[in-house]
Amino acid sequence: MNTLRIDKWLWAARFYRTRSAAQAAIEGGKVSLNGERVKPSKEVRPGDRLDVGSGEVSREISVVALSDKRGSAPEAARLYTESAESVQKRAAFAENRRLATEPALDLHGRPTKRDRRSLAKLRGY
């Protein structure tokens, strides 16, 4: 096996849960092969460089091996290598996310009677 469809490889390497999710990501421009946008049917070979975006984080990976079957996570990790820059960027993003609190986390459920009264007081009711 010298080549494999990129959507099938992304699914086997566990970047996406389903092949249709991989296809949607490729069509949405979240995946590029050697710096170019591709179609889901594009063939990938060992040695190719992929930029895979999922959520707010992008990974820069190199294809090491091909597999058309989805295996366990350790088996999937053997299919690619991630660049050192990409690992550092993801670690920095995770650290920033850990340190910065989400403003909506302070809100819990519906306002209490006391909260409603203070809001009414502010609004002048």
N, C-alpha and C positions, 0 to 999 in steps of 0.2 A: 504494500500500500504506500504509494508515493505522495498522493494528494487526497484531500478530503474537503467536503463542503465546509465553509467557515461556520455556518449556523450549527451544523452537527458537531464540529469540534468544540465550539463554545459551550454547547450543552454537555458534551462528554467531559470537558475540563471543569464543569460545575460553576461557570460564571453566571448561568441562567438556569432556572428550574425546568423550563420546557424549551423545546426547539422553537415553538411559536413565539415565546418571549425573546429568544435569541434573534429570530427573524425580525421581530418588531424593533428591537434595539438597533439592528444593522440598518434597517430601512429608515429609522429615525435619526441616523447619523451619529450614533453613540459609539460605533465601532469603526475603526479605520485600519486598513492593512497596508503596511509600508507607507504610511502617510496619506493614503488616498481612501476616499469613500468607496465602498464596494456594495455589491448585491449579495443576498444570502446564498446564492449559488456559486459564488467565487471560491476557487480552490485554494486551500492553504497548504503550505509545505513546511517541513522542518527548516528552521533558520529565518522564517518570516517574522517581522515585528508587528505586533498588534497594539493599538491603543483602545482599551476597553473602558467605557464610562458606565458606571452604575451609580445612580444617585448623584451625590455631589463629589464623589471621588473618582479619579481616573487612574487606571493602571497601565503601565507600559511593560509589555511582556514580550518574550521571544518564544516562539514555538520550538520545542525540543523533540517531541514525538507526536504521533498521530494515533487516535483511537476513535472508533465509531461506536463504542459501547461505553455507557456511563458506569463508572465503578465507584469505589469508595473515595473519600477525600484524599487520603495519602496517594492513591493511584492517580487521581486527577492532578495532584500537585507535581507529579513526575512528568506531566505533559508540557510544562512550560517553566520558564524562569522569569522572575520579575526583576527589573533593573533596580539598582541601589537607590537611585534618585526617586523612583516611584515609591519604594518602601519608606523612605524618609518623608516624602510628602504626605503619605497616608498616616504615618505616625504623628506628624505635626498637626494634621487636621484633627485626628482623634484627640490629641492633647488639648487643642484649642476648644474643641467641642466639650470636653470634659470640664474645662475651666470656666467656660462661659455658660451661665445658667439661662435656661429658657424662661422668658417672662411669663408665659402662660402657666408654668408649673405652680405658681403661687395661687392660682385660682382653683378652687375645689368645689364643684357642684353648684347648686343654686345659692343665691344670697340668702342670708338669714334675715330674720325680722329686724334685727338691729342694723344690718347692712342696708336693708330697704329703707329704713327710717333715715339713716344718714344720707343716702342718695336723694331721698325726697327733700331733705333739708337743704342739700346743695343746689338742687334744681329749683327750690323756692315753692314747693307744693304745700 
